[in-house]
Amino acid sequence: MSEILKRPIISEKSEYFIENNNTYTFEVDKRATKVDIKNAVESLYDVKVRRVNTMNLGGGKKEMKHTNKGLIFQRTKAIKKAMITLVDGDAIDFYSNI
């Protein structure tokens, strides 16, 4: 299950979604389905998942860098992101291990 969820994404926008919509954001394995993600979150955090939304990001955009040898074009890293909405009353505490 832990290989499906790679890491939580902590940013200002994800904190806004946590506070207002009870929605948590994770970087997940590219081959994982919504059902796999739901089962992984429910088993790891002991919460009830209401909805899972996924999106594929990056991988096609080219980034241009200026180096001593000239211009280099690189593709950005392709990731899959999942936004998980929990049932009211459930919460995930990312900061408990600190």
C-alpha positions as CSV (number, residue, x, y, z in Angstrom):
1,M,0.0,0.0,0.0
2,S,2.8,2.4,0.8
3,E,4.2,2.1,-2.8
4,I,1.0,3.5,-4.1
5,L,1.2,6.7,-2.1
6,K,4.6,8.3,-2.6
7,R,4.3,11.5,-0.6
8,P,1.8,14.1,0.6
9,I,1.9,17.4,-1.2
10,I,2.1,20.3,1.2
11,S,1.6,23.8,-0.2
12,E,-0.5,26.8,0.4
13,K,-3.1,25.6,-2.0
14,S,-3.3,22.1,-0.5
15,E,-3.5,23.6,3.0
16,Y,-6.5,25.7,1.8
17,F,-8.2,22.6,0.5
18,I,-7.6,20.8,3.8
19,E,-9.1,23.6,5.9
20,N,-12.1,24.3,3.7
21,N,-13.0,21.1,1.8
22,N,-11.3,18.3,3.9
23,T,-9.4,17.4,0.8
24,Y,-5.8,16.0,1.0
25,T,-3.3,15.9,-1.9
26,F,-0.8,13.1,-2.5
27,E,1.7,12.2,-5.2
28,V,0.8,8.7,-6.3
29,D,2.2,5.9,-8.6
30,K,1.3,6.5,-12.2
31,R,-0.3,3.1,-12.6
32,A,-2.5,3.4,-9.5
33,T,-6.3,3.5,-10.1
34,K,-8.8,5.5,-8.0
35,V,-9.9,2.3,-6.2
36,D,-6.2,1.4,-5.3
37,I,-5.6,5.0,-4.0
38,K,-8.8,4.9,-1.9
39,N,-7.9,1.5,-0.4
40,A,-4.3,2.7,0.4
41,V,-5.5,5.8,2.2
42,E,-8.2,4.0,4.2
43,S,-5.8,1.3,5.3
44,L,-2.8,3.6,6.1
45,Y,-4.6,6.4,7.9
46,D,-7.8,4.7,9.2
47,V,-10.2,7.2,7.6
48,K,-13.2,7.0,5.3
49,V,-12.7,8.3,1.8
50,R,-15.7,10.0,0.1
51,R,-14.1,10.9,-3.3
52,V,-10.8,10.5,-5.2
53,N,-9.8,12.9,-8.1
54,T,-6.7,12.2,-10.1
55,M,-4.6,14.2,-12.6
56,N,-1.5,13.6,-14.6
57,L,1.0,16.5,-14.6
58,G,4.2,17.3,-16.5
59,G,6.1,15.0,-18.8
60,G,5.4,16.9,-22.0
61,K,6.6,20.4,-21.3
62,K,10.1,21.3,-22.4
63,E,12.3,23.5,-20.2
64,M,15.1,25.5,-21.8
65,K,18.4,26.0,-19.9
66,H,21.4,28.1,-21.0
67,T,24.7,26.4,-20.4
68,N,28.3,26.8,-21.5
69,K,27.7,24.3,-24.3
70,G,24.6,26.1,-25.6
71,L,20.9,25.6,-25.1
72,I,19.6,22.4,-23.5
73,F,16.0,21.3,-23.7
74,Q,14.7,19.0,-20.9
75,R,11.3,17.5,-20.2
76,T,9.8,18.1,-16.8
77,K,9.1,15.2,-14.5
78,A,5.8,13.5,-15.0
79,I,3.8,12.8,-11.9
80,K,0.3,11.7,-11.0
81,K,-1.5,13.6,-8.3
82,A,-4.5,12.5,-6.3
83,M,-6.9,14.8,-4.4
84,I,-8.7,12.8,-1.7
85,T,-11.8,14.1,0.0
86,L,-12.6,12.6,3.3
87,V,-15.9,12.1,5.1
88,D,-16.8,14.9,7.5
89,G,-15.2,14.3,10.9
90,D,-12.2,12.4,9.6
91,A,-8.7,14.0,9.3
92,I,-5.2,13.1,8.5
93,D,-2.4,14.5,10.7
94,F,0.8,14.8,8.7
95,Y,2.7,16.6,11.5
96,S,2.3,14.0,14.3
97,N,5.7,12.4,13.7
98,I,7.6,15.7,14.0
